[in-house]
């Protein structure tokens, strides 16, 4: 415990007692209040899949798929489309995007997108639910809040995953990657489609995502944003991008429901 005098050293009782608890309580309380406000105002929720709902690549790591995709591009004789840095990315969508930028609308892009979709479907079989996500989804949905999935993964992979968790009734609307990769987030296309399908009002809609591109898409769509980050570095990325509220566990959102709704 640190005692910091408010006046001169002889003022005695006029001291501010600063402890780890007092330095931490105010921001936590403010963040909790902002979380409760987001939850309370949300009548429609747009969920990113990989991260907030599940770890899609828990058993089939994304970096392995990324490496396989680069090899496939090489086998097709198009390896020169990627820089060395792009070839070493751990995210298979990075290589896919780069090829699209240099060969937009080509049969090559269509083939690679279909290839990635098949790998994502394989990954569903070993995907791990995000802790507390299933009970949060079921409980929140029971209050009459309407959900949609808006993901840069293939929609068929998202549908297959929610079916495996018996969550289909909670997600009647699923929007994912299309062959036109320009429409991937941060483009708000899939968010706009979900908003229209649900008959939602953007001001009453919340996006839950785990990347700055999710945040940017939410801004462009005119909806609120709640960040999810399992690791401190990912939290910092979201904070740096301007996210006001970031949770490290879906339990925090689950606990906010009774007070907010």
C-alpha positions as YAML, in Angstrom:
chain: A
units: angstrom
residues:
- id: 1
  name: UNK
  ca: [0.00, 0.00, 0.00]
- id: 2
  name: UNK
  ca: [1.32, 3.44, -0.98]
- id: 3
  name: UNK
  ca: [0.44, 6.60, 0.94]
- id: 4
  name: UNK
  ca: [0.56, 9.74, -1.18]
- id: 5
  name: UNK
  ca: [0.11, 13.07, 0.68]
- id: 6
  name: UNK
  ca: [-2.54, 15.37, -0.72]
- id: 7
  name: UNK
  ca: [-1.08, 18.44, 1.02]
- id: 8
  name: UNK
  ca: [2.19, 19.20, 2.77]
- id: 9
  name: UNK
  ca: [4.00, 16.47, 4.63]
- id: 10
  name: UNK
  ca: [2.72, 17.78, 7.97]
- id: 11
  name: UNK
  ca: [-0.95, 17.59, 6.99]
- id: 12
  name: UNK
  ca: [-1.20, 14.13, 8.49]
- id: 13
  name: UNK
  ca: [-4.70, 12.65, 7.93]
- id: 14
  name: UNK
  ca: [-5.17, 14.17, 4.45]
- id: 15
  name: UNK
  ca: [-3.69, 11.25, 2.55]
- id: 16
  name: UNK
  ca: [-4.88, 9.25, -0.40]
- id: 17
  name: UNK
  ca: [-4.48, 5.53, 0.09]
- id: 18
  name: UNK
  ca: [-3.65, 3.91, -3.23]
- id: 19
  name: UNK
  ca: [-3.84, 0.13, -3.41]
- id: 20
  name: UNK
  ca: [-3.94, -2.33, -6.31]
- id: 21
  name: UNK
  ca: [-7.66, -2.60, -5.71]
- id: 22
  name: UNK
  ca: [-8.36, 1.14, -5.86]
- id: 23
  name: UNK
  ca: [-6.26, 1.67, -8.96]
- id: 24
  name: UNK
  ca: [-8.04, -1.14, -10.78]
- id: 25
  name: UNK
  ca: [-11.64, -0.73, -9.61]
- id: 26
  name: UNK
  ca: [-12.58, 2.41, -11.54]
- id: 27
  name: UNK
  ca: [-11.66, 1.26, -15.07]
- id: 28
  name: UNK
  ca: [-13.13, -2.18, -14.48]
- id: 29
  name: UNK
  ca: [-16.37, -0.63, -13.23]
- id: 30
  name: UNK
  ca: [-16.53, 1.74, -16.20]
- id: 31
  name: UNK
  ca: [-15.85, -1.08, -18.65]
- id: 32
  name: UNK
  ca: [-18.50, -3.25, -17.00]
- id: 33
  name: UNK
  ca: [-20.99, -0.41, -17.28]
- id: 34
  name: UNK
  ca: [-20.20, 0.06, -20.96]
- id: 35
  name: UNK
  ca: [-20.59, -3.68, -21.55]
- id: 36
  name: UNK
  ca: [-23.98, -3.67, -19.80]
- id: 37
  name: UNK
  ca: [-25.04, -0.71, -21.94]
- id: 38
  name: UNK
  ca: [-24.05, -2.49, -25.16]
- id: 39
  name: UNK
  ca: [-25.94, -5.62, -24.14]
- id: 40
  name: UNK
  ca: [-29.01, -3.69, -23.02]
- id: 41
  name: UNK
  ca: [-29.30, -1.75, -26.28]
- id: 42
  name: UNK
  ca: [-28.80, -4.76, -28.57]
- id: 43
  name: UNK
  ca: [-31.90, -6.28, -30.10]
- id: 44
  name: UNK
  ca: [-29.92, -7.83, -32.94]
- id: 45
  name: UNK
  ca: [-26.44, -9.35, -32.66]
- id: 46
  name: UNK
  ca: [-24.06, -10.10, -35.52]
- id: 47
  name: UNK
  ca: [-21.48, -12.73, -34.56]
- id: 48
  name: UNK
  ca: [-18.13, -13.36, -36.16]
- id: 49
  name: UNK
  ca: [-17.62, -17.13, -36.01]
- id: 50
  name: UNK
  ca: [-13.93, -17.95, -35.59]
- id: 51
  name: UNK
  ca: [-13.10, -16.50, -32.18]
- id: 52
  name: UNK
  ca: [-16.36, -15.38, -30.55]
- id: 53
  name: UNK
  ca: [-18.26, -18.62, -31.25]
- id: 54
  name: UNK
  ca: [-15.48, -21.19, -31.63]
- id: 55
  name: UNK
  ca: [-11.85, -21.83, -32.36]
- id: 56
  name: UNK
  ca: [-12.43, -23.13, -35.85]
- id: 57
  name: UNK
  ca: [-8.84, -24.24, -36.40]
- id: 58
  name: UNK
  ca: [-8.22, -25.77, -32.96]
- id: 59
  name: UNK
  ca: [-7.53, -29.23, -34.39]
- id: 60
  name: UNK
  ca: [-6.49, -28.27, -37.92]
- id: 61
  name: UNK
  ca: [-4.26, -25.24, -37.37]
- id: 62
  name: UNK
  ca: [-4.69, -22.26, -39.65]
- id: 63
  name: UNK
  ca: [-0.94, -22.02, -40.21]
- id: 64
  name: UNK
  ca: [-0.95, -25.56, -41.64]
- id: 65
  name: UNK
  ca: [-3.77, -24.68, -44.02]
- id: 66
  name: UNK
  ca: [-1.94, -21.49, -44.99]
- id: 67
  name: UNK
  ca: [1.18, -23.50, -45.83]
- id: 68
  name: UNK
  ca: [-0.84, -25.99, -47.85]
- id: 69
  name: UNK
  ca: [-2.50, -23.16, -49.76]
- id: 70
  name: UNK
  ca: [0.86, -21.63, -50.66]
- id: 71
  name: UNK
  ca: [2.04, -25.04, -51.89]
- id: 72
  name: UNK
  ca: [-1.08, -25.36, -54.02]
- id: 73
  name: UNK
  ca: [-0.46, -21.93, -55.52]
- id: 74
  name: UNK
  ca: [3.11, -23.05, -56.30]
- id: 75
  name: UNK
  ca: [1.85, -26.26, -57.90]
- id: 76
  name: UNK
  ca: [-0.41, -24.21, -60.14]
- id: 77
  name: UNK
  ca: [2.64, -22.27, -61.28]
- id: 78
  name: UNK
  ca: [1.48, -19.03, -59.69]
- id: 79
  name: UNK
  ca: [3.84, -18.79, -56.72]
- id: 80
  name: UNK
  ca: [5.30, -15.58, -58.13]
- id: 81
  name: UNK
  ca: [2.08, -13.78, -57.19]
- id: 82
  name: UNK
  ca: [3.10, -13.86, -53.51]
- id: 83
  name: UNK
  ca: [5.91, -12.04, -51.74]
- id: 84
  name: UNK
  ca: [8.09, -13.92, -49.26]
- id: 85
  name: UNK
  ca: [6.29, -12.23, -46.38]
- id: 86
  name: UNK
  ca: [2.90, -13.22, -47.78]
- id: 87
  name: UNK
  ca: [4.07, -16.80, -48.23]
- id: 88
  name: UNK
  ca: [4.89, -17.05, -44.51]
- id: 89
  name: UNK
  ca: [1.54, -15.76, -43.18]
- id: 90
  name: UNK
  ca: [-0.26, -17.95, -40.65]
- id: 91
  name: UNK
  ca: [-3.66, -16.94, -42.03]
- id: 92
  name: UNK
  ca: [-4.74, -18.74, -45.23]
- id: 93
  name: UNK
  ca: [-7.06, -15.86, -46.07]
- id: 94
  name: UNK
  ca: [-4.02, -13.60, -46.50]
- id: 95
  name: UNK
  ca: [-2.68, -15.56, -49.47]
- id: 96
  name: UNK
  ca: [-6.18, -15.86, -50.91]
- id: 97
  name: UNK
  ca: [-6.70, -12.10, -50.70]
- id: 98
  name: UNK
  ca: [-3.33, -11.36, -52.28]
- id: 99
  name: UNK
  ca: [-3.99, -13.65, -55.26]
- id: 100
  name: UNK
  ca: [-7.39, -12.02, -55.67]
- id: 101
  name: UNK
  ca: [-5.80, -8.56, -55.69]
- id: 102
  name: UNK
  ca: [-3.50, -9.60, -58.52]
- id: 103
  name: UNK
  ca: [-5.90, -11.86, -60.44]
- id: 104
  name: UNK
  ca: [-9.39, -10.54, -59.55]
- id: 105
  name: UNK
  ca: [-12.29, -12.65, -60.76]
- id: 106
  name: UNK
  ca: [-10.00, -15.31, -62.21]
- id: 107
  name: UNK
  ca: [-10.62, -19.06, -62.29]
- id: 108
  name: UNK
  ca: [-7.54, -19.35, -60.08]
- id: 109
  name: UNK
  ca: [-9.21, -17.35, -57.31]
- id: 110
  name: UNK
  ca: [-12.39, -19.41, -57.62]
- id: 111
  name: UNK
  ca: [-10.39, -22.64, -57.36]
- id: 112
  name: UNK
  ca: [-8.45, -21.45, -54.33]
- id: 113
  name: UNK
  ca: [-11.57, -20.17, -52.58]
- id: 114
  name: UNK
  ca: [-13.30, -23.51, -53.08]
- id: 115
  name: UNK
  ca: [-10.18, -25.30, -51.84]
- id: 116
  name: UNK
  ca: [-10.15, -23.18, -48.67]
- id: 117
  name: UNK
  ca: [-13.85, -23.81, -48.12]
- id: 118
  name: UNK
  ca: [-13.22, -27.58, -48.14]
- id: 119
  name: UNK
  ca: [-10.43, -27.15, -45.58]
- id: 120
  name: UNK
  ca: [-12.67, -25.06, -43.33]
- id: 121
  name: UNK
  ca: [-15.32, -27.78, -43.49]
- id: 122
  name: UNK
  ca: [-12.68, -30.29, -42.44]
- id: 123
  name: UNK
  ca: [-11.67, -27.99, -39.57]
- id: 124
  name: UNK
  ca: [-15.24, -27.92, -38.25]
- id: 125
  name: UNK
  ca: [-14.83, -31.53, -37.16]
- id: 126
  name: UNK
  ca: [-12.18, -30.58, -34.61]
- id: 127
  name: UNK
  ca: [-13.31, -27.04, -33.80]
- id: 128
  name: UNK
  ca: [-13.51, -26.10, -30.13]
- id: 129
  name: UNK
  ca: [-16.40, -24.06, -28.72]
- id: 130
  name: UNK
  ca: [-15.34, -20.76, -27.23]
- id: 131
  name: UNK
  ca: [-15.78, -21.08, -23.44]
- id: 132
  name: UNK
  ca: [-19.25, -19.91, -22.34]
- id: 133
  name: UNK
  ca: [-20.27, -19.14, -25.93]
- id: 134
  name: UNK
  ca: [-22.90, -21.89, -26.18]
- id: 135
  name: UNK
  ca: [-24.75, -20.98, -22.96]
- id: 136
  name: UNK
  ca: [-24.45, -17.28, -23.80]
- id: 137
  name: UNK
  ca: [-25.98, -17.84, -27.24]
- id: 138
  name: UNK
  ca: [-28.84, -19.95, -25.89]
- id: 139
  name: UNK
  ca: [-29.58, -17.66, -22.95]
- id: 140
  name: UNK
  ca: [-29.38, -14.40, -24.89]
- id: 141
  name: UNK
  ca: [-31.51, -15.83, -27.68]
- id: 142
  name: UNK
  ca: [-34.15, -16.86, -25.14]
- id: 143
  name: UNK
  ca: [-34.68, -13.17, -24.35]
- id: 144
  name: UNK
  ca: [-35.87, -12.65, -27.92]
- id: 145
  name: UNK
  ca: [-32.66, -11.07, -29.20]
- id: 146
  name: UNK
  ca: [-32.11, -12.09, -32.83]
- id: 147
  name: UNK
  ca: [-28.79, -13.41, -34.11]
- id: 148
  name: UNK
  ca: [-26.91, -13.74, -37.38]
- id: 149
  name: UNK
  ca: [-23.42, -14.92, -38.25]
- id: 150
  name: UNK
  ca: [-21.29, -12.57, -40.33]
- id: 151
  name: UNK
  ca: [-17.94, -14.21, -41.05]
- id: 152
  name: UNK
  ca: [-15.07, -14.19, -43.50]
- id: 153
  name: UNK
  ca: [-15.09, -17.98, -43.36]
- id: 154
  name: UNK
  ca: [-17.31, -19.95, -45.70]
- id: 155
  name: UNK
  ca: [-20.98, -19.79, -44.75]
- id: 156
  name: UNK
  ca: [-21.29, -23.55, -45.21]
- id: 157
  name: UNK
  ca: [-18.60, -24.08, -42.58]
- id: 158
  name: UNK
  ca: [-20.45, -21.81, -40.15]
- id: 159
  name: UNK
  ca: [-23.75, -23.59, -40.80]
- id: 160
  name: UNK
  ca: [-22.11, -26.98, -40.30]
- id: 161
  name: UNK
  ca: [-20.57, -25.86, -37.01]
- id: 162
  name: UNK
  ca: [-23.77, -24.47, -35.48]
- id: 163
  name: UNK
  ca: [-25.60, -27.62, -36.55]
- id: 164
  name: UNK
  ca: [-22.99, -29.69, -34.69]
- id: 165
  name: UNK
  ca: [-23.69, -27.67, -31.52]
- id: 166
  name: UNK
  ca: [-27.50, -27.78, -31.92]
- id: 167
  name: UNK
  ca: [-27.54, -23.99, -32.30]
- id: 168
  name: UNK
  ca: [-29.26, -23.82, -35.68]
- id: 169
  name: UNK
  ca: [-32.43, -22.28, -34.25]
- id: 170
  name: UNK
  ca: [-30.37, -19.44, -32.80]
- id: 171
  name: UNK
  ca: [-28.78, -18.58, -36.15]
- id: 172
  name: UNK
  ca: [-31.39, -18.51, -38.93]
- id: 173
  name: UNK
  ca: [-29.18, -16.09, -40.87]
- id: 174
  name: UNK
  ca: [-25.59, -16.94, -41.83]
- id: 175
  name: UNK
  ca: [-23.48, -14.82, -44.17]
- id: 176
  name: UNK
  ca: [-19.94, -15.73, -45.08]
- id: 177
  name: UNK
  ca: [-17.25, -15.39, -47.71]
- id: 178
  name: UNK
  ca: [-18.37, -15.18, -51.31]
- id: 179
  name: UNK
  ca: [-16.27, -15.78, -54.46]
- id: 180
  name: UNK
  ca: [-16.03, -11.98, -54.70]
- id: 181
  name: UNK
  ca: [-13.34, -11.48, -52.08]
- id: 182
  name: UNK
  ca: [-13.74, -7.70, -52.24]
- id: 183
  name: UNK
  ca: [-16.87, -8.25, -50.13]
- id: 184
  name: UNK
  ca: [-14.99, -9.76, -47.19]
- id: 185
  name: UNK
  ca: [-14.74, -7.72, -44.01]
- id: 186
  name: UNK
  ca: [-13.78, -4.92, -43.48]
- id: 187
  name: UNK
  ca: [-16.29, -4.44, -46.29]
- id: 188
  name: UNK
  ca: [-19.64, -4.35, -44.43]
- id: 189
  name: UNK
  ca: [-21.42, -6.39, -47.12]
- id: 190
  name: UNK
  ca: [-22.20, -9.46, -44.98]
- id: 191
  name: UNK
  ca: [-23.29, -7.24, -42.08]
- id: 192
  name: UNK
  ca: [-25.58, -5.23, -44.34]
- id: 193
  name: UNK
  ca: [-27.07, -8.46, -45.73]
- id: 194
  name: UNK
  ca: [-27.76, -9.78, -42.23]
- id: 195
  name: UNK
  ca: [-29.29, -6.47, -41.11]
- id: 196
  name: UNK
  ca: [-31.65, -6.50, -44.09]
- id: 197
  name: UNK
  ca: [-32.58, -10.16, -43.59]
- id: 198
  name: UNK
  ca: [-33.45, -9.62, -39.92]
- id: 199
  name: UNK
  ca: [-35.24, -6.36, -40.53]
- id: 200
  name: UNK
  ca: [-32.85, -4.91, -37.99]
- id: 201
  name: UNK
  ca: [-32.25, -1.30, -37.04]
- id: 202
  name: UNK
  ca: [-28.50, -0.55, -37.10]
- id: 203
  name: UNK
  ca: [-28.75, 1.55, -33.93]
- id: 204
  name: UNK
  ca: [-30.12, -1.50, -32.09]
- id: 205
  name: UNK
  ca: [-27.57, -3.89, -33.58]
- id: 206
  name: UNK
  ca: [-24.32, -5.13, -32.03]
- id: 207
  name: UNK
  ca: [-21.39, -6.83, -33.78]
- id: 208
  name: UNK
  ca: [-19.19, -9.21, -31.78]
- id: 209
  name: UNK
  ca: [-15.80, -9.69, -33.38]
- id: 210
  name: UNK
  ca: [-12.16, -10.33, -32.60]
- id: 211
  name: UNK
  ca: [-10.23, -8.38, -35.22]
- id: 212
  name: UNK
  ca: [-9.80, -4.76, -36.29]
- id: 213
  name: UNK
  ca: [-11.43, -5.68, -39.62]
- id: 214
  name: UNK
  ca: [-14.57, -6.70, -37.69]
- id: 215
  name: UNK
  ca: [-14.52, -3.34, -35.93]
- id: 216
  name: UNK
  ca: [-14.11, -1.44, -39.20]
- id: 217
  name: UNK
  ca: [-16.96, -3.38, -40.81]
- id: 218
  name: UNK
  ca: [-19.18, -2.59, -37.81]
- id: 219
  name: UNK
  ca: [-18.39, 1.11, -38.12]
- id: 220
  name: UNK
  ca: [-19.16, 1.12, -41.82]
- id: 221
  name: UNK
  ca: [-22.45, -0.69, -41.18]
- id: 222
  name: UNK
  ca: [-23.37, 1.78, -38.43]
- id: 223
  name: UNK
  ca: [-23.63, -0.80, -35.66]
- id: 224
  name: UNK
  ca: [-22.11, -1.02, -32.19]
- id: 225
  name: UNK
  ca: [-19.09, -3.25, -31.55]
- id: 226
  name: UNK
  ca: [-18.00, -5.59, -28.77]
- id: 227
  name: UNK
  ca: [-14.49, -6.95, -28.99]
- id: 228
  name: UNK
  ca: [-13.46, -10.43, -27.89]
- id: 229
  name: UNK
  ca: [-9.80, -11.27, -27.27]
- id: 230
  name: UNK
  ca: [-8.38, -14.33, -25.55]
- id: 231
  name: UNK
  ca: [-4.86, -12.87, -25.47]
- id: 232
  name: UNK
  ca: [-3.54, -9.53, -24.30]
- id: 233
  name: UNK
  ca: [-1.85, -8.77, -27.63]
- id: 234
  name: UNK
  ca: [-5.13, -9.28, -29.48]
- id: 235
  name: UNK
  ca: [-6.89, -7.07, -26.94]
- id: 236
  name: UNK
  ca: [-4.32, -4.36, -27.55]
- id: 237
  name: UNK
  ca: [-4.87, -4.60, -31.31]
- id: 238
  name: UNK
  ca: [-8.58, -4.01, -30.79]
- id: 239
  name: UNK
  ca: [-7.97, -1.16, -28.33]
- id: 240
  name: UNK
  ca: [-5.52, 0.47, -30.73]
- id: 241
  name: UNK
  ca: [-8.14, 0.21, -33.49]
- id: 242
  name: UNK
  ca: [-10.60, 2.07, -31.28]
- id: 243
  name: UNK
  ca: [-12.67, -0.63, -29.57]
- id: 244
  name: UNK
  ca: [-14.25, 0.79, -26.41]
- id: 245
  name: UNK
  ca: [-15.25, -2.52, -24.86]
- id: 246
  name: UNK
  ca: [-13.24, -5.74, -25.10]
- id: 247
  name: UNK
  ca: [-13.92, -8.91, -23.11]
- id: 248
  name: UNK
  ca: [-11.48, -11.74, -22.53]
- id: 249
  name: UNK
  ca: [-14.24, -14.27, -21.79]
- id: 250
  name: UNK
  ca: [-17.79, -14.72, -22.96]
- id: 251
  name: UNK
  ca: [-18.61, -15.34, -19.30]
- id: 252
  name: UNK
  ca: [-18.42, -11.57, -18.84]
- id: 253
  name: UNK
  ca: [-21.19, -11.10, -21.40]
- id: 254
  name: UNK
  ca: [-23.22, -13.95, -19.92]
- id: 255
  name: UNK
  ca: [-22.99, -12.35, -16.47]
- id: 256
  name: UNK
  ca: [-24.10, -9.01, -17.91]
- id: 257
  name: UNK
  ca: [-27.35, -10.42, -19.30]
- id: 258
  name: UNK
  ca: [-29.53, -10.49, -16.14]
- id: 259
  name: UNK
  ca: [-28.76, -6.87, -15.28]
- id: 260
  name: UNK
  ca: [-29.04, -5.60, -18.82]
- id: 261
  name: UNK
  ca: [-32.18, -7.36, -20.03]
...
